[in-house]
Every structure is written in C-alpha cells, then in structure tokens.
Amino acid sequence: MLGANLIVSSYVVIRAGCPVAMSIDNTDQVQVTCGTIGVDAFEFVLQREALRALVELGTDALAEIDGVRSRCAG
C-alpha cells in the first residue's frame, strides 16, 4: 500500500442503463463493474466500510435529487 486511502483518482460518468454488477471478493470487500467487460468496463473495489459510506452518501443524494425534482414539478 502506498500509504493513502485512495490509490487511483478517476472521473467517470455512469448514465442510466449502464450495466452495473458486483462480486464479493472476500469477506471484507466487493468488486463493482460498470459497463461491459472487454468493451468499456470500469472496475473498482470497495472495502466493507467504504461501501457502507458510499451507500449512505447515495441514499442522501437520492433524497436530495428527489426533493429538487418535486420542487421543480410542483
């Protein structure tokens, strides 16, 4: 390990309809694949607590997006 919590920095856009899959590598991490392997796949690995933090952040983001949409529609 290089002494950092984040090893690689990237900017990726994942649009609706993009295939997303996961596999459990071991008891403490998950590998996530976005796109099609061999064509346009982007893969990353999250340890358990990093996955938990991402899910919590995603839940908050969805609530905020839904709130903005409902205000714009109303």
N, C-alpha and C positions, 0 to 999 in steps of 0.2 A: 504494500500500500504506500502511496505517495505522501501520506500524512494529511490528506484532505478528505472531507466527507463527500465531495463531488469530484469525480475523476475526469469526466468529459463534459463540456458545455456545448449544447446544440440548440438550434432554433428549428422547430418542426411545426408544421400546420397539419392537423388531423381534421379532415372535414367529415360531415355526416355521410354515412355509407361506407367509410373506410373499414375494412375488416380489422378487428382487434381480437387477439387471442392471448391466453396466458397459460403458463405451465408452472407448476410448483417444482423448483429445482431441488429444494431440500426443506427441512422443517423451518427455516428462517428466511427464505426469500422466494420471490416469484419473478419469472421472466415474462415480460409483456412484449408481444409482437404486434405492431401496427402495419398494415399493408400486407402484401403478398410476398412470402419468402422467395428469393431468387428473382424478383421483379423490382419491387420498390419498398421492401421492408425496412422498418426502423425498429430496433430491439433495444430494450433496456431491462435492467434487473433492479428490483427494489427489495431491501430487507424489510422484515415484518413491520417495524415501527415507522419506516419511511412510507410504506404502503398505507398504513393507518393514517398518517399525516396527510397523504395525498387524497385519500377518500374523504377525510374531514374537510379539507380545502375544497374538493369538488362538490361536496354537499352544500357548503356555504355559497359557492359560485352559482350552483343551480338555483338556489333560493333567491339570490340577488338577480340573476337573469330573469327568472320568472316574475319577480317583483317589478322590474323595469318593463317587461312585456305587458304586464297587466295595467300598469300606469299609462303606457303608450296606447293601449287598446281602448282604455276607458275614457 
